Every structure is written in structure tokens, then in C-alpha cells.
């Protein structure tokens, strides 16, 4: 009895249904495994990537476990974006994920064509469904979802296999494929487009393998489409990096570069690789099936890509470091810290002082922006981010300098350079806090205290202007005078707010918030003034011991300003 020839509708329905089953199964398995693993996978990314080999192994392992290089790529970009993972370490996680994703092809090749798929897959669906419905814990239900997804995935492969067998008996796709490199490029493009549209390279690879196994595609044509799936996965990385930090965008760019470079290498070596893999298949006595050949090819060119990256990765990092720079990074790039100056300690100290004058400018600008009504949040964020980005470079330069044999005077000077930086960083921290608080106070009624608020605000503005060492008329004496004025106006505002709260002209909670805001700005003015005076002392050659005595007097209350605050408080 002849087997009835399937209609076009039946073939299309089976093809669409098979792809749908595969995608549903892949989604269920990936999400279930991620839920079942809990924080373990994130912990492996955070802690297990200290070196390039460990990062590579982590990327391969996690991708093989969750069967989704997309999930690992997005997670890595997210960790880099939040600073939990360095760009250098994340780079190898991404490379490893490309190798780990080849496990999907091996699953399809090894389990999809050796025996009756439904007999293998249906028990997984049944057991998984029971766990999903009857599991007592979230982890048990998630494991059930993963098992059910695993079974549904292979049921989809079974449907695809039958569909392509039917199509293969009717048409030969090779008749529609251009010969040579042109045809391969078209196939790469098709694989790329399908992966971008379906957002699942595993699904496209399963389709390609089943099509090749059904006789629709030659091994060479199928391998060309597999190259396209690697390129198509970069779309997710690009989308994930939009609006992210510079390092996150650099990681996405590295992912794109890796996939395009390995894709180009695989295309150039396509005939040679397939020949070599055929020889290896005979040595290992593997079955001569297109599925196995495609899986071997997918693994081989990704491994070759990783080997190629070993010498290229440092150059790639340096190249990427010069791109995707934000305005903050450009501003925060050291201008004076030349490593050649470290050989001459006096010159290195001078370079430090010059760089600290720049960071003092950031601190002063942040104070001025936060002091406006309403505060300029964008400017505060810009100035404080630039300062905080530059601070590690200054600290690292100082550590390199401290490793040299310095005379005692320069050791003290270096310590006071670092102390100046601490004043500036404290100012940045205070201004971020002040801006957040000022946003909540912008709508509160303070007409009875507007005069005191405005006078204090003007005194802070004057201090910020005087404390900028880049001004031609910069003078530590003027800074001290402006600081005394700001302190006096702070005390007047403080007294007015306390009286307003006592006479019920101001809500107690609101009064406390205004006192807190004034205190933050007052502390910031002190930090900015200390930084300015320290810079002036370093520039004029005032002894470090004298600067230390002045600051010690301020800390112990011998300074008249601090004493006034203690008496008033």
C-alpha cells in the first residue's frame, strides 16, 4: 500500500507546528533550568570568572546547562553594566557561551535521529508535567518545567524530521541555491535572518539539521546556514547594550566581532573543515550522518574562534577601550598622570597636584550645581561621576609612586595629595545625597524662611567660586573668608528653622529635612575649602607638617569655625 503524498497545507502546518513545539520546549527548558538553579548560575558568573580560562569554562558550562547562549550573553552584559563583572573577564564568558551553545546541535544530532523520538520524549513530558503540577517547592516545579520542555523540544524535532522527509521527496532545494561562495553567502544570510526573527539559534540549527538529514540540503549548505545562526545571535547583544554603560556596549561589540570573525574564518575554511571533520569522523568511527557532521562543524569553528581570540583578545580590549566613550569618561581621563614621570618623584608630585586641581574643579562644580534652586541634577551627576571615575586612576598613580624610595618630605606630601582627593570624593558623596533630598523639599512651603535660605545659598555659591584653583585670582585667604561667611549664614538659617518648628510655622518633619539639607551643604563647603587650602599649600611649598597641624586643629575643635559650630549645636 502506497504512502499518501502529503498536501502542501499538511507540510506547511507540520513545519510551523514543529518549529512552534521546538521553541516552546526550548523556552520551557531554559526558564525551568534558570529557576531550578536559582542564584547558583549568577554566583558562578560573579565569582568564577577571575581568569580567562575560568571565564571561558563558566560561559561554556552555564550555556550548556541552560541551553541558551542568549541568556548568558544578556546576563553578562547586565553584570558588566552594573559593575559586578569586569569587561576583561566577561569577554571570555561570552567566548565560552559560543562554544557551550554547540551542545544544542549535539543533542539534536545524537538524540534526534537514532531512535523513535516520541518513545524517548513523551516520558519526559509526562514526568515533567507531574512535577510542574504537584511539586511542593518552586525548585521542584521549575525542574518539572525543564523536563517537560526537554520532551516537547524533541517532539518538535520529530515533527520537523517528518515534515522535511516529506518535502525532500518532492523537491530538491539544491536546485535553488547558487553554486560556490555566492550560494554560501546567501545561505549565511538566510541563517542570520532566521535567527534574528526567531531569537533562538538552537531552533534554527535544529531546522537546518533536520533539513539536511531529510535530504533537502547538502552538508556544505547546512554548515553555511549554521555560520549564519552564529552571526544572528549578535542581535540580542546589540539590543541588550542599548542605553547601557560604555563597558556593556564594548562587551556587546566584542560579541559581534567574535561572531563575525569566526564566521568569516569558517566560511574561508568551509571545504577544508568539512574534509578534516570527515577524516576525524572515520577515526572515531562516528556514523556518517549529516546531523553529526553539522554538529562537529559547529563545535569546530567555534573552538577555532576561541583559539584565534587568545592572541587577539588583548588587542581587542585596547581597541574597544578607545570607543563607546561617554562624555564622563572623556572628561575623567587623566590629563597629567604620565607613567614616565614616576621616575622623577618631584615631577610626579607636581603631576598629582595638577590632576587634583582638575578634580577640585569637579567638586566645586558639583557644589555649585547642587546649590541652585532647583538643583541641577544632571550637572551634579556629570561632575560627581567624572570625579569618581578619575579617582581610581589618581589612587593607582599614587600607589605606584609610593613604591619608590621617597624622602620623608615627599612621603608626607603624597599622603596629603591623597587626603585632598578624599575631601573631594566626600564632597561628591554629600552633593549626591543633597540633590536627592532637595528634590523632595522643592514643593514645601518656606516663605517665612526664604530670606535665610537665599542668603545661605549665596554664601555657598561664593565659597564654591572662591575654592576653584583654576581661577586666576584663587587665594586660600579668600577661601577662608568665604567659608566663615557660609558658616555664619548656616547658623542663622539653622536658628530660623528651629524657631519655625518650635512655633509651629513649619512642620517638624519638613524642618528636619531642611536642617539636614543645610547641614549637607555646610559639610560640603568645609570639604571643598579644605581641599582648596591643601592644594594651595602644596603649590606654595608649605610644609606638610604645617598643613597637618591646621587640619588637626579643625578636627579637634580649635578652629574658630568648628568651635562656633560646636557651641551653636
N, C-alpha and C positions, 0 to 999 in steps of 0.2 A: 504494500500500500504506500503510495507516494505521500511525502510530507507536504501539506498545503503551503503554497508560497504566501508569505505574509504580505498584506497590503501596505501601501505607503503610510496610511494612518496608523496602522499597528506598529510599524517600525519607528515612526516618529514618537508615538506615545510611549513605547518601550524605552526609547533613547532618553526622552525627557524624564520619564519616571525613574530610570536607573540613575541618572545624574542627581535627581532630587533625593533619592534614597541615600546615595553616597554622601551628599552634602549634609543631610540631616544626621546621618550616622557620624560623620566627621565632627560636626558641631557638638553632638551629644557626648561623644567620647572625649573631645578636648575640654569642654566645660566640666564634665564629670571628673576627669583626672585632675584638673586645676583645683576644684573644690575639695576632692579627696585628699590631695597633698597639702592643702592649707597653706601655711606660711613657709613650708619647707622649701618650695621652689624659689620663693623670693629670698629666703635666707641663703640658699645656695648661690644665687646671683650676687647678693650683697657681700658674703664672706668668702666665697670660693673662687674669686677671680683675681687674686693678688698678683699672679704671674700670667704670662701669655699661655703657657701650656694648661694651667688650671682654668683660665678663662675659656680656652678652646674646648676643654673637656666639659666644662659646665654648660656651654652652649650646645654641644652635641648631646649630652645626657638629657638636659631638660627638653630639648626639641624631640628627641626620640621618645621620651616619656609622654609628653602631651600631644605629640603628633601635629605640632603646629609651629613652624618657624615664625609665622606672623605674630603669635602670642609672645614668643621670646624677643623678637625684634621690637615690638611695641613696649614690652616691659623694660628692655634695656634702654630704649630712648627715654622712657619715663624716669628710670633711675638716674640716668645722666642729667636729665632736665632738673631733677630735684637735688643733685649733688651727691647722691648715695653711691654712685659708681663713676669712676674716672673714665674719661674718654679713651685712654690707652687700654684699660682693662676691658671696657665694653666692646672695643674693636674686635678682640679675639672671641668674645661671646658671640658676636654677630657672625664671624667666620665659622665658628663651631656650629651655629644653628643651621648654616647652609649644608654642612655635612650631615647633621642629625636628621634633617628633613628627607634625606635619601632613604631612610628606614621605611618610609611610606611606600616607595617603589618596591622595596624588597618584600614587604607584607603582601602587596598585590601580586607580585611575581611568584612568591613562594606558596602563598595560601590560596590564591585566586584561581589557579588553573590545574592543581594537582589532584583534586578530588571533587566530589559533589559539594558545592559551596553551601547549599541550603542545609544539608545534613550537619555541616560544621557551624554555620552561623545561627541557625534557629535556637539551639540550646543557649547561646549567649543572650539572645533576645529574651528568652523566657526567664532565665535566671536573673538577668538584669532588671526585668520588669518587676519581678517579685521583690527584689531588694529596694527598688525605687518606691514601691507602694507600701511595703511592710517594714522597711528599715527603721530602726528606732533612733538612730543618730543621723545627723547631717552627713557625716562622712560615709556611712553605710549607704545612704540614699544616693550620694554622689558617685560612689563606686558602682552601684547598680546602673546609674545613668551611663557611666563609661562602658560597662559591659554590654548594655543594650545597644549603645551607639556602635560599638565594635561589630556586633552582629548585623545591625542594619547597614553598616558600611559595606560589608561583604555581600549582603543581599543585593545592594545596588550594583556591585561589581558583577554579580551573577546575571542580573537583568541586562547590563551593558554588554556582557560577553555574548549572550543570546542575540541581542539586537545587532551587534556588529557581525556576528556569524551570518545572520540573515542578509544584511547589507552586502557583505563580502561575496555572497553567492550571486548577487545581482549586478554589482558594479565594481570597477577597479579604480580606486582614487588615483593610482599612479598615472592614469591617462590624463589627469587634470593638473598634474604637478610639473612645473617647468624643470628641465634637466639641469644638472650641475649646481654651481654655487647660487645662481639666481633662485632656483627652486628651494634650496635650503634656507635662503634669506626670507622667502615668503613664508615658509613653514615656521621659522623662528618668530616672524611677526604674528602669525596665527596663534602660536602658543602664548606669546606675550599678551595679545588682546584677550584671549580666553581667560587667562589668569587674572588680568585686571578686572574683567567683568564679573568673574565668579568669586574673586578674592579667596581662592583656595587652590594653590598649586597642586596639592595632593589629588584633588578631584580631576584636574586636567591631566595629570600624569596617569591616573587610573584610566581615563578615557583613551589616552594615547596607547597605553599598554594593551588594553582590550582591543583597540582598533588594529594594532599590529598583530596581535595574536589571532584576530579574525581574518587576517589576510588583506585588510584594506590598505595598510601602509607597509613599506619596507622598513627594515631596522634603521637604515640611514635616515629616512624621512621622519620616523618616530623620534629618533635621537635629536634631530634638528628642532622638533617641537618641544622636546624636554628642555633644550637650551633656552627656548623662549619662555618657558614657565619660570626659570630662574630669574630672568630679566623682569618678568611681570610682577614678581613678588616685591620689587622695589617700590611699587606704587603705594603700598601700605606704609612703608618707612617715610616716604615723602609726605604723605598726608599726616602722619603722626608728628612730624617735626615742624609742621606749620605753626607759627606763633610760639615755638619753644625757644629755649636758650640757644646761644651760639654753639655750645658743645653738643647739644642734642641735634642741631642741624648738621654739624660736622659728622656726627655718627651716621646720620641718615645718608649723607653724601658718601661716606666711606662704604656703606652698604651698597649704594648704587654703583660706585666704582668697582668694588669687588665683583659684583654680579656681571657687570658689563665686561670687565677684563677677563674673567673666567669664561664668559660666554664667547668672547672673541677667540680666546685660546682654544676652546672646544671646537669651534667652527673650523679654525685653521687645521686642527689635528683630527677632524672627524673621521676620515677614512683610515688614518693610521691607528687611532684609538680603537676603532671597531675591529681592525685586523688583530691588534695586540690582545684585545679582550677575547677574541675568538681563540687565540692560542692559549691564553690563561684558562678559558673555559674547558678546553680539551685537557690541559694539565690536571685541573681539579675535577675532571670528569663530571662537569655540570651538564644538565640537559640542554640540548641545542634549541631552546625556545626563544622567540623574540622577547618575551617578558623578562627572562633572566639577562639577556644581552642589554636591554634598555636599563634595567636596574643597575647592572655593572657599569654601564657608561655614565649614568647619573652620579654614581658614587665616585667613579674615577676622576671625572673632570672637576668635581668639587674638591676632592683631595689634592689634585694638582694645583688648583687655585689657591688652596691654603699654603701649600709648599712655596708657591710663587710669592705669596704675601710675606713670608718670613724675611727676605731681604728688603722688600718694598715697604713694609708697614712703617718703619721709622720715617722714611721719606714722605709717605702719605700723611703721617701725623704732622710733620713740619709744614707740608703744603697746605693742609686744611687749617692749620693754626693761623695762616695769613688770610683766610677767607671767612665769610659769615660773621665778621666783626660787628658788634653793636657799637653804638656811639660811646657807651660807657667803657667798653674795652679799649677803644681808641684813645679816649681821654686818660684811662687808667694805665696805659702803657708807660713804663718808666722812661724818663727823658734823660736822666743824668747818671743812672747806675750802670756804668760801664765796668765789666769784669776786669778789664786791663788796669783800671785804677786801683784795684785791690793790692797790686804790687807796691803801691806808694800810699801808706796809711793816711798821711795828711791829705792827700788828694782824694782818697776815698771818703774821708770825713767831710770834706768840702762837698763832694757829690751827694752825700747823705743829707747835708744841710739844704742843698738846693732842692732835692726831691721833697724834703719835709716842708719847704716853703710852698710847694705846689699842693701838698695835702692840707696844709694850713688854709690855703685858698678854698679848697673844697669844704672844709669845716666852717669857715666864715660864711661862704655862700649858702650852706645848709641852714645856718643860724638865721641869716637874713631872710631866706625864703620861708622858714617856719614862723618868723616873727610878723609876717604880713597878715592883714585881715581881709579876707580869709587867708589861711596859709596856702602857699603854693606847693601843693603836694607833689606834683610832677618834678619840680625843681629840687625839692628835698630828696626825693627818691634818686634822681640823677646824681646829685652831688655826693650823697652818702654811699651810693653804690660804687661810684668811681673811687672814693676814698677806701672803701673796704676791699675793692678789687686790687688796689695798688699796695695796700698794707702788707700782704704776704711777701711781695717782691722786696719791699724795704726790709722786712724782717729777715728774709733769706740772705740779702746782701750784708746785713749787719752780722749775721752768724758766720758768713764766710770771712768777714773782716776780723771777727773776734778770734778766729782760729789762728791768726798770725800773732807773732810776738810783738805786742804793742807796749809802749811805755805807759806808766801809770796814768799820766795826764790824758792820754788818748783813750784809755780804758774808761775813765770817768766820763769823758766827752761822748763816747759811744753809748754809754748807759743813759746819758741824758738825751741823746738823739732818740733812743727807744722810748724814753719817758715822754718826749714830745709827741711821738706817734700815739702813745696811749691816751694822752689828753685829747688828741684829735678824734680817735676812734670812740672815746667816751662821748664826745660832742655829737658824733653821728648817731650813736645809740639813743641819746637823750632827745635829739630832734625827731627821730622816727616816732618815739613814744609821744612827744608833744603834738605832732601832727595828728596822730590817731585820736588823742584826747581833744584837741581843738575842733575836730570835725563834729564831735558830739556837743560841744559848747556853742557852736555857731548860731544855734537857734534860741539860746537862752537870753532872757531879758536882763540887760546890765546897764540900763540908762543911768542909774544912780551912781555907777562907778566908772562910767565911760571916760571921764577926765583922767582918773588914776591909771586906767588901763592904757590909754593912749600915751600918757607921759612915760610910763614904764616901757611901752613898746618902742617909743622913740629913743629912749636911753639905750635899749638893747641894740637898736639899729646903728646908733652912733658907735657903740662898742665894736660891733661887727665890722664897721667901716674902718675903725682905727686899728683893728687887730690883723688886718691883711698885710703881710710883709712885702707884698709886691707893690704897694703904694709908694710913690716917690717920697712922700712925707711921713713914712712909717716911723714911729717913735715909741719905745717901750714906756716912756713917761706919759705920753698921751693915752696909751692903753690903760695905764693905772688910773689916770684921772677919769676916763670913761667908765671904768669898772666901778669906781667909787660912786659915780653918778647913778649907774644902774642899780647898785646895792641900795642906795638911798631911796630911789623910786620903788624898788621892790618892797622895802619896809613900809612905805606909805600905802602901796596897794594892798599889802597884807593886812595892815591895820584897818583899812576901809572895808575890806571883805569880811574881816572878823566882826566889825561893828554892824555891818549889814546883816550878817547871820544872827547876831545877838538880838537885834531889834526887829527880826522877822521881815526885813525888807528883801531878804534873799533866802531862798530855800537852802537848808543846811547841806543837802547833798550837792547842790549846784555850787555852793560856797566852797566845799571841799575840793570839787573838781577844778574850780578856778585857782584855788591855792596850789593845787598840785601842778597845774599848767605853769603858773608863775614860778614855782619852785624849779621845775624842769628847765625853764629858760634861764633862770638865775644861775643854776648849776652849770648850764652850758656856757654862759658868759664867762664864768670863772675858768672853765676848762680851756676855752678859746684864749682867754687872757694869759693863762699860764703857758700855753703853747707859744704864743706870740713873744712873751718875755724870754722864754727859754731860747727861742730862735735868735732873738736879738743878742742874748748873752753869748751864744755860740758864735755868732757872726763877729761880735766885737772882741772876742777872746777873753771874756770874763771867765774867771776860774770856775771849774765845775764845782769846787767846794763851796764857793760863794752862792752859786745858783742853788745848790742843795740846801744851804742854810736858809735862803729866802723861802724856798718851798716848804721846808720843815717848819718854819715859823708860821706859815699859813695853815699847815695841817694841825699844829698844836694849839692854835687859837691866839698866838702872839701877833698875828697880822691884824691890823685895826679893822679891816673889813670883816674877817671871820669873827673877831671879838664882838663887833656890833651885832652880827647875826646871832651869836650865842646869847647875848643879853636880850635881844628882842624876842627870840624864840622860846 
